[in-house]
Amino acid sequence: MPCHGPHGRDLRLRGRTFSPGQTALLAIINRTPDSFYDAGRYLDDEAALGAVAGAVAGGADAIDIGGVRAGPGPEVTAVEERARVVSFIAAIRATYPDLVISVDTWRAEVADAACEAGADLINDAWAGHDPELTAVAGAHGAGYVCAHTGGHTPRLDPHRVRYDDVVAATVASLSAQAQAAMAAGVRRDGLLIDAAQDFGKNTYHSLQVTGHVSALVETGWPVLLAVSNKKFIAETLGLNGPKSERLTGTIATTAVGVWEGVRMVRAHDVAQTRQVLDMVAALRSGIPALARRALA
């Protein structure tokens, strides 16, 4: 069994329930010309819809749509961000009526339009930088992701950031954010918390909060693990080449997080991550998908 066993409360999004011991797969589709992973491949609607179809076929439970690169880069106005994500979310909803759709934004006006178009979850990777975002989630009955960034400004890399105890600071901040989100009207069963590795953290910090993900799980809030191909994995392994080099480290980190009880995993590499989730589930249950060897 995982070190701490199934823990926490149910997570409910678009009629689906993800209970303790279950892990949902959130596939990433970036609608940005400067995406660090796909280099703008999914700005084209046809290519992006094809990527959604591939993710669903590969076992994704949900799709996360973003219109602004997380890191430094050219300014993207709210108008441009809306143009990149809102009509696309509407197109996904028309094609997949029951698919959970997440919008990755820190802007309330973008989130509001995205929820009108069919989004079920607001992935606020910048920790309430826009204080109206939780009210938008509450008004639409949408889920909401609380993230820990140490108060850093969106899209700026941290500089000489320090914490006395990054794990304790992350747990305290996320717990407070979750309570504040409920006070703003967000459903208790629609909340997740995210340590937000690399956001307001150096690699040492990201390793510490990831290695102690059980501390987040023990809060009882469903935990989102969003480590896919991040810089801290590259620096940990001493990698300087293409992003594809980070897959093994990402998969290893994901397996540990799922074993510890995270409720949702955000991933670029859907098929490989699906196998990780299924393998951990089989290790818990002792039941394989197919068993023939030495049975006859």
Secondary structure, 3 states (H helix, E strand, C coil): CCCCCCCCCCEEECCEEECCCCCEEEEEEECCCCCCCCCCCCCCHHHHHHHHHHHHHCCCCEEEEECCCCCCCCCCCHHHHHHHHHHHHHHHHHHCCCCEEEEECCCHHHHHHHHHHCCCEEECCCCCCCCCHHHHHHHHCCEEEEECCCCCCCCCCCCCCCCCCHHHHHHHHHHHHHHHHHHCCCCHHHEEEECCCCCCCCHHHHHHHHHCHHHHHCCCCCEEECCCCCHHHHHHHCCCCCHHHHHHHHHHHHHHHHHHCCCEEEECCHHHHHHHHHHHHHHHHCCCCCCCCCCC
